[in-house]
Amino acid sequence: MPANTALESETKTIANGPAPREAVLKMAPYHPPTGGRRNKLRLDFNENTVGAPPHVIDFIKRYLTAADLSIYPEYEHTLEELAAFFKVAPDELTLTNGTDEAIHILINTYVSEGDSVVLIEPAYAMYRFYSQLAGATISEVRYRHGNLAFPLSELLEQLDANTRAVLIGNPNNPTGTGTNVDGIRQILRAAPNAAVLIDEAYYEFSGVTVLPLIREFPNLFVSRTFSKTYGLAAMRCGCLFSQSANMAHVRKAQSPYSVNALAAMAVRIAVQDRTFVEEYVLEVLAAKELLYLGLERLKIPYIRTLANFVLFEAGERAIEIRDELRNRGVLVRDRSYEIPGAVRVTIGTRDQVQRFLSELEKIW
Ligand SMILES: Cc1ncc(COP(=O)(O)O)c(C=O)c1O
């Protein structure tokens, strides 16, 4: 073969690149939030709509040293203080790079290719994302038709001793619905060999938690995040809780410095003063009632929520309503691709809800 032909065929092979794993080939690409959100009223990603807690920003501005950023992160103090805050032992808690990493390391620790993972749909996209990435066999139970209630009996029917993981948002995103502590107990009993993750990203709004049950159920994992109520989504920090023996396995599947030093510092300061969070939750709960009234006045059907967002029914106009609102500076999320006609709006302050309602009224 002439030299240049050999080179050409070699380049061709390299240009094609290595073949990805089968599980990756099968996945649809995930599209993260679009850019250009800063100067709009951001009611599309369930973040805190008033910004990060001022006492956290003040602390970072005043006390951040050059060494804080030049040395690899040390988590000891953050772990101790968060453990005390959440009333668990430090070895019952793993600090994670957002809930996303909690889901990722849980799956990496417990789910092999072909293993059975049970999800309730529609739900937070990352449950499916990491399960698919692991090559799991996913069984799916649907939230109930119409009122999108938590399908407890249908879920219990799907669970058995072969289930390796069950991932549940309680309350769930995007439905805003959930189950109670007794419901979770039944799930834990029905899937004795599974890692059961109860994602409590919206706990501060729902007030329902199963965190104290980690002592009772060795198959229970609970996650919390600083991305929502705490106003620290950009920091990417969350916590995963379970019995210490489980945490020891999970930590082996985590890279050693996945939470950055600034995030570890910010969350430590965030839990020192609860006033910001308490006031924000009260404001959102008041704004929720205002939103319900406004939607009722416009005769728009909606689902009552346990979280800081509401799904409302825009029928055929879901995408158009989202786009029209965006043109008026208000961002909401179209969810009609998974629940026909559904649009999701984050509940912010009463003023923000008022602004959303007045823009919606103009285009409805
Ligand atoms: C149910 C649920 N879990 C987790 C997350 C993401 O949390 P984090 O920012 O901690 O990764 C979201 C974000 O929308 C969510 O709705």
The ligand as an SDF file (V2000), in Angstrom:
LIG
                    3D

 16 16  0  0  0  0  0  0  0  0999 V2000
  -36.3230   16.7050   42.4940 C   0  0  0  0  0  0  0  0  0  0  0  0
  -35.0310   17.3780   42.2150 C   0  0  0  0  0  0  0  0  0  0  0  0
  -33.9030   16.8520   42.6820 N   0  0  0  0  0  0  0  0  0  0  0  0
  -32.7210   17.4330   42.4560 C   0  0  0  0  0  0  0  0  0  0  0  0
  -32.6110   18.5800   41.6980 C   0  0  0  0  0  0  0  0  0  0  0  0
  -31.2710   19.1930   41.4280 C   0  0  0  0  0  0  0  0  0  0  0  0
  -30.6200   19.4590   42.5740 O   0  0  0  0  0  0  0  0  0  0  0  0
  -29.1010   19.8860   42.5990 P   0  0  0  0  0  0  0  0  0  0  0  0
  -29.0000   21.2810   42.1030 O   0  0  0  0  0  0  0  0  0  0  0  0
  -28.7810   19.7270   44.0400 O   0  0  0  0  0  0  0  0  0  0  0  0
  -28.3160   18.9390   41.7410 O   0  0  0  0  0  0  0  0  0  0  0  0
  -33.7480   19.1660   41.1780 C   0  0  0  0  0  0  0  0  0  0  0  0
  -33.6300   20.3890   40.3590 C   0  0  0  0  0  0  0  0  0  0  0  0
  -34.4710   20.8170   39.6530 O   0  0  0  0  0  0  0  0  0  0  0  0
  -34.9870   18.5500   41.4420 C   0  0  0  0  0  0  0  0  0  0  0  0
  -36.1150   19.0640   40.9720 O   0  0  0  0  0  0  0  0  0  0  0  0
  1  2  1  0
  2  3  1  0
  2 15  2  0
  3  4  2  0
  4  5  1  0
  5  6  1  0
  5 12  2  0
  6  7  1  0
  7  8  1  0
  8  9  2  0
  8 10  1  0
  8 11  1  0
 12 13  1  0
 12 15  1  0
 13 14  2  0
 15 16  1  0
M  END
$$$$
